[in-house]
């Protein structure tokens, strides 16, 4: 069977003797994998499926722009820009704008996914709540883009974001409890409610930190938080792929194992974390392209594939800034 090796060592490392190399295509990109053999002439468990090595994806330099009258940066590569503060910036205003633009989009998409996974008349009430939050965050981001923030007023805007965020956190917590207790029977995993609630709680803590004038990233917080999110992303992907996609399921499970270990031991050199996040970006980009092109069998919506890719790129940016 395919071993759950660390991403730092590479997703192509196989436990057992390699008898042949194999090639397959995802969205026009040739991926290389290896196959292990048990008894002579017989591939193990996965019937000759390859564990792929994904092409390296350069996330590119930060592109400067101005939002809400404040210099910020963007990283591209997908359907939406990934907002970050300018390189080297310690300005809490710039970080507030970038973080709200990034996380506001993520919060808006969380409830969009909830609504998609709450079909039918029995779920009309929680679906309606999700759709209301989606409209509220969209309007809030529109207000931000039309504002001019500076040191005199950014805290007030962040406080308005926090009020909206508090309501969303309460909703996610309530939905998680209802789904877990079977009071609600949606298609949203309890783990997905918890995952998105944790991201909202982290965004809330970040805004509170910025309101105090501190824009720094602490590696002791950045690595455990994002490693946990990357682990869960990989588990989500593994469970949303078609059962026939054995190679990609194996790669997703390998990624989950790597980030589980990284979460438990974040202190030390940046190299293992940076190598791991680059590998998960490579995996997510290849998966997103394959899903878009209809070359990967799954029930993953393209918007979800892009959503988790953006978070991986944001992890990489925060890791590079963390001290």
TIDORO-654276 format. One line per 4 residues: number of its first residue (from 1); their letters; for each residue y, z, x of C-alpha. Coordinates in Angstrom, 1 decimal. Example, Ala and Ser with C-alpha at 12.3 -4.5 7.8 and 13.67 -1.06 7.14 Angstrom:
BEGIN
1) AS) -4.5,7.8,12.3; -1.1,7.1,13.7
END
This chain:
BEGIN
1) XXXX) 0.0,0.0,0.0; 3.6,-0.4,1.1; 4.8,2.7,2.9; 7.9,4.6,1.9
5) XXXX) 9.6,4.1,5.2; 13.2,5.0,5.9; 15.9,2.4,5.5; 17.2,3.3,8.9
9) XXXX) 13.9,2.1,10.4; 14.1,-1.0,8.1; 12.7,-1.9,4.8; 10.2,-4.2,6.4
13) XXXX) 8.2,-1.5,8.3; 4.7,-1.4,7.0; 2.0,1.4,7.3; -1.1,-0.4,8.6
17) XXXX) -1.8,-3.6,10.6; 0.2,-6.6,9.7; -2.0,-9.7,9.1; 0.7,-12.2,8.0
21) XXXX) 4.3,-12.7,7.4; 5.5,-14.0,4.0; 8.7,-15.6,2.7; 10.1,-15.6,-0.8
25) XXXX) 13.4,-16.6,-2.4; 15.9,-14.4,-4.2; 18.9,-16.4,-5.5; 18.5,-19.0,-2.8
29) XXXX) 18.3,-16.4,0.0; 15.0,-16.4,2.0; 13.7,-12.8,2.4; 11.1,-11.9,5.0
33) XXXX) 8.4,-9.4,4.4; 5.0,-8.3,5.7; 1.7,-7.7,4.1; -0.9,-5.0,5.0
37) XXXX) -4.6,-5.3,4.9; -7.3,-2.7,4.1; -10.8,-4.0,4.3; -11.1,-7.4,6.1
41) XXXX) -9.8,-10.2,3.9; -8.3,-7.9,1.2; -4.6,-7.0,0.7; -4.1,-3.4,-0.4
45) XXXX) -2.9,-2.3,-3.8; 0.0,-4.7,-4.3; -2.2,-7.8,-3.9; -0.3,-9.3,-1.0
49) XXXX) 3.2,-8.5,-2.2; 5.8,-8.4,0.6; 8.3,-5.7,1.2; 11.5,-7.7,1.8
53) XXXX) 14.0,-7.6,4.6; 17.4,-8.3,3.0; 20.1,-10.3,4.7; 23.0,-8.2,6.1
57) XXXX) 26.1,-8.2,3.9; 29.5,-7.9,5.5; 31.7,-5.9,3.1; 34.7,-7.3,4.9
61) XXXX) 38.1,-5.8,5.8; 40.3,-4.0,3.3; 42.8,-6.4,1.7; 46.2,-4.9,1.1
65) XXXX) 47.9,-5.0,-2.3; 50.3,-3.0,-4.5; 49.4,-1.1,-7.7; 51.6,1.2,-9.6
69) XXXX) 54.3,0.6,-7.0; 52.0,2.0,-4.3; 50.3,0.2,-1.4; 46.5,0.3,-1.8
73) XXXX) 43.6,-1.7,-0.6; 40.7,-3.6,-2.1; 37.2,-4.6,-1.0; 35.7,-7.6,-2.8
77) XXXX) 32.3,-9.3,-3.1; 31.6,-8.9,-6.8; 33.1,-9.3,-10.2; 35.7,-6.6,-9.8
81) XXXX) 37.7,-5.4,-6.8; 36.8,-2.1,-5.2; 40.0,-0.1,-4.8; 40.4,2.1,-1.8
85) XXXX) 43.4,3.7,0.0; 44.9,1.7,2.9; 43.0,2.2,6.2; 44.1,5.4,7.9
89) XXXX) 46.2,6.6,4.9; 46.5,10.3,4.1; 48.9,9.8,1.3; 47.7,11.6,-1.8
93) XXXX) 49.7,9.1,-4.0; 47.9,6.1,-2.6; 44.5,7.8,-2.8; 45.2,8.9,-6.4
97) XXXX) 46.0,5.4,-7.5; 43.0,3.9,-5.6; 40.6,6.6,-6.8; 41.8,6.3,-10.5
101) XXXX) 41.5,2.5,-10.4; 38.0,2.7,-9.0; 36.6,5.6,-10.9; 38.4,4.7,-14.1
105) XXXX) 36.5,1.3,-14.1; 33.2,3.2,-13.4; 33.8,5.6,-16.2; 34.7,2.8,-18.6
109) XXXX) 31.4,1.0,-17.7; 29.4,4.2,-18.1; 30.2,4.4,-21.7; 29.8,0.6,-22.1
113) XXXX) 26.2,1.0,-20.9; 25.7,3.9,-23.2; 26.9,1.8,-26.2; 24.5,-1.0,-25.1
117) XXXX) 21.6,1.5,-25.1; 22.4,3.1,-28.4; 21.4,0.3,-30.9; 21.1,0.6,-34.7
121) XXXX) 22.6,2.6,-37.5; 21.0,5.9,-36.5; 23.1,5.9,-33.3; 26.3,4.7,-34.8
125) XXXX) 28.1,8.0,-34.3; 27.4,8.5,-30.5; 27.8,4.8,-30.0; 31.2,4.9,-31.7
129) XXXX) 32.2,7.8,-29.4; 31.2,5.8,-26.4; 33.2,2.8,-27.5; 36.2,5.0,-28.2
133) XXXX) 36.1,6.4,-24.6; 35.8,2.8,-23.3; 39.0,1.9,-25.2; 40.8,5.0,-24.0
137) XXXX) 40.0,4.4,-20.3; 40.9,0.8,-20.6; 44.3,1.8,-22.0; 44.8,4.4,-19.4
141) XXXX) 44.2,2.0,-16.5; 46.6,-0.4,-18.2; 49.2,2.4,-18.2; 48.5,3.1,-14.5
145) XXXX) 49.0,-0.5,-13.5; 52.3,-0.6,-15.4; 53.6,2.7,-13.8; 55.5,3.4,-10.6
149) XXXX) 54.0,6.5,-9.0; 55.4,8.6,-6.1; 55.4,12.1,-4.9; 57.5,13.3,-7.8
153) XXXX) 55.2,12.1,-10.6; 51.7,11.4,-9.4; 50.4,14.9,-10.2; 51.6,14.4,-13.8
157) XXXX) 49.7,11.2,-14.1; 46.6,12.7,-12.5; 46.8,15.5,-15.0; 46.7,13.0,-17.9
161) XXXX) 43.7,11.4,-16.3; 42.0,14.8,-16.0; 42.5,15.5,-19.8; 40.8,12.2,-20.6
165) XXXX) 38.1,12.9,-18.0; 37.4,16.4,-19.4; 36.6,14.9,-22.8; 34.2,12.4,-21.3
169) XXXX) 32.4,15.0,-19.2; 31.9,17.1,-22.4; 30.5,14.0,-24.2; 28.1,13.2,-21.4
173) XXXX) 26.9,16.7,-21.3; 26.4,16.8,-25.0; 24.5,13.5,-25.0; 22.3,14.6,-22.2
177) XXXX) 21.3,17.8,-24.2; 20.7,15.8,-27.4; 18.6,13.2,-25.7; 16.6,15.8,-23.8
181) XXXX) 15.9,17.9,-26.9; 15.0,14.8,-29.0; 17.9,15.4,-31.4; 18.9,11.9,-30.4
185) XXXX) 16.6,9.1,-29.6; 18.6,6.5,-27.7; 17.5,4.3,-24.8; 19.6,6.3,-22.3
189) XXXX) 17.6,8.4,-19.9; 18.6,12.0,-19.7; 18.9,11.4,-15.9; 21.4,8.6,-16.5
193) XXXX) 23.6,10.9,-18.6; 23.4,13.6,-15.9; 24.0,11.0,-13.1; 27.2,9.7,-14.8
197) XXXX) 28.3,13.2,-15.7; 28.0,14.2,-12.0; 30.1,11.3,-11.0; 32.8,12.2,-13.5
201) XXXX) 32.8,15.8,-12.3; 33.2,14.7,-8.7; 36.1,12.4,-9.8; 37.7,15.5,-11.5
205) XXXX) 37.3,17.5,-8.3; 38.8,14.7,-6.3; 41.9,14.5,-8.5; 42.4,18.2,-8.3
209) XXXX) 42.2,18.1,-4.5; 44.7,15.2,-4.5; 47.1,17.2,-6.7; 47.1,19.8,-4.0
213) XXXX) 48.2,17.1,-1.5; 44.9,16.9,0.4; 43.5,13.3,0.6; 40.9,13.9,3.3
217) XXXX) 37.1,13.2,2.8; 34.7,15.9,4.1; 31.4,14.5,5.4; 29.7,17.6,4.2
221) XXXX) 30.6,16.6,0.7; 30.6,12.8,1.0; 27.0,12.4,2.3; 25.1,14.7,-0.1
225) XXXX) 27.0,13.5,-3.1; 26.6,9.8,-2.4; 23.0,10.1,-1.0; 22.0,11.7,-4.3
229) XXXX) 23.7,8.9,-6.3; 22.1,6.2,-4.1; 18.7,7.8,-4.5; 19.1,7.8,-8.3
233) XXXX) 20.3,4.2,-8.3; 17.2,3.2,-6.5; 15.0,5.0,-9.0; 16.9,3.4,-11.9
237) XXXX) 16.3,0.0,-10.4; 12.6,0.7,-9.7; 12.1,1.6,-13.4; 14.2,-1.3,-14.8
241) XXXX) 12.4,-4.1,-12.8; 9.6,-6.0,-14.4; 6.3,-4.4,-13.4; 5.3,-7.7,-11.7
245) XXXX) 8.2,-7.3,-9.2; 6.0,-5.2,-6.9; 7.9,-6.0,-3.6; 11.3,-5.1,-5.0
249) XXXX) 9.9,-2.0,-6.7; 8.5,-0.9,-3.3; 11.8,-1.5,-1.7; 13.6,0.5,-4.3
253) XXXX) 11.2,3.4,-3.9; 11.7,3.2,-0.1; 15.4,3.4,-0.6; 15.1,6.4,-2.9
257) XXXX) 12.9,8.3,-0.4; 15.4,7.6,2.4; 18.4,8.9,0.5; 16.4,11.9,-0.7
261) XXXX) 15.9,12.9,3.0; 19.5,12.0,3.9; 20.8,14.3,1.1; 18.9,17.2,2.4
265) XXXX) 20.1,16.8,6.0; 23.6,15.3,6.0; 25.0,17.1,9.1; 25.0,15.3,12.4
269) XXXX) 25.6,11.8,13.6; 27.1,9.3,11.2; 24.6,6.6,12.3; 21.7,7.4,10.0
273) XXXX) 24.0,7.6,7.0; 25.9,4.4,7.8; 22.7,2.5,8.6; 21.2,3.7,5.3
277) XXXX) 24.2,2.7,3.2; 24.4,-0.7,4.8; 20.7,-1.3,4.0; 21.2,-0.3,0.3
281) XXXX) 24.2,-2.6,0.1; 22.1,-5.4,1.4; 19.4,-4.6,-1.2; 21.8,-4.3,-4.1
285) XXXX) 23.6,-7.6,-3.3; 20.3,-9.5,-3.0; 19.2,-7.9,-6.3; 22.4,-8.7,-8.0
289) XXXX) 22.3,-12.4,-6.9; 18.7,-12.6,-8.0; 19.4,-11.1,-11.4; 22.4,-13.4,-12.0
293) XXXX) 20.4,-16.4,-11.0; 17.4,-15.4,-13.2; 15.2,-15.2,-10.2; 14.3,-11.5,-10.6
297) XXXX) 12.5,-10.4,-13.7; 14.0,-7.2,-15.0; 15.9,-5.6,-17.9; 18.9,-4.9,-15.6
301) XXXX) 22.2,-6.2,-17.0; 24.3,-8.1,-14.4; 27.2,-5.7,-15.0; 24.9,-2.7,-14.1
305) XXXX) 23.8,-4.5,-10.9; 27.4,-5.0,-9.9; 28.3,-1.5,-10.9; 25.9,0.1,-8.5
309) XXXX) 26.8,-2.3,-5.7; 30.4,-1.3,-6.0; 29.5,2.4,-5.7; 27.5,1.7,-2.5
313) XXXX) 30.4,-0.1,-0.9; 32.7,2.8,-1.9; 30.2,5.2,-0.2; 30.5,3.1,3.0
317) XXXX) 34.3,3.3,2.9; 34.4,7.0,2.3; 31.8,7.6,5.0; 34.0,5.7,7.5
321) XXX) 37.0,7.9,6.6; 35.1,11.2,6.5; 35.5,14.0,9.1
END
